[in-house]
Amino acid sequence: MKDQSVKEIITTICKAVALAMGVAVVALSALNTIDANTSATLLGIGLACAGVAMLQKQ
């Protein structure tokens, strides 16, 4: 039971990080305060977290 709740917490955190990275890139791009390399890095981190969240479900 405890292992299941830890997996659910990790999945929720990964989903939140993925969403936050996407929103951050959009907001910073709108303000013209982010360059392409930084935005690609942030989106890569978000994509990796989304992948981890998807793999946790299997």
URHU-V949894 format. One record per backbone hydrogen bond with DSSP energy under -0.5 kcal/mol. CO is the residue of the C=O (numbers start at 1). NH is the residue of the N-H. E is the energy in kcal/mol with one decimal. If there is no record, write none. Layout:
<<CO | NH | E> <CO | NH | E>>
This chain:
<<1 | 5 | -1.7> <2 | 6 | -1.8> <3 | 7 | -2.0> <4 | 8 | -1.9> <5 | 9 | -2.1> <6 | 10 | -2.5> <7 | 11 | -2.3> <8 | 12 | -2.3> <9 | 13 | -2.6> <10 | 14 | -2.4> <11 | 15 | -2.1> <12 | 16 | -2.3> <13 | 17 | -2.5> <14 | 18 | -2.2> <15 | 19 | -2.2> <16 | 20 | -2.7> <17 | 21 | -2.5> <18 | 22 | -1.8> <19 | 23 | -2.4> <20 | 24 | -2.6> <21 | 25 | -2.2> <22 | 26 | -2.0> <23 | 27 | -2.7> <24 | 28 | -2.8> <25 | 29 | -2.1> <26 | 30 | -2.1> <27 | 31 | -1.4> <28 | 33 | -2.4> <29 | 32 | -1.0> <35 | 39 | -2.2> <36 | 40 | -2.3> <37 | 41 | -2.0> <38 | 42 | -2.5> <39 | 43 | -2.5> <40 | 44 | -2.1> <41 | 45 | -2.2> <42 | 46 | -2.2> <43 | 47 | -2.4> <44 | 48 | -2.4> <45 | 49 | -2.3> <46 | 50 | -2.1> <47 | 51 | -2.2> <48 | 52 | -2.2> <49 | 53 | -2.3> <50 | 54 | -2.0> <51 | 55 | -2.4> <52 | 56 | -1.8> <53 | 57 | -0.7> <54 | 57 | -0.6> <55 | 58 | -0.9>>
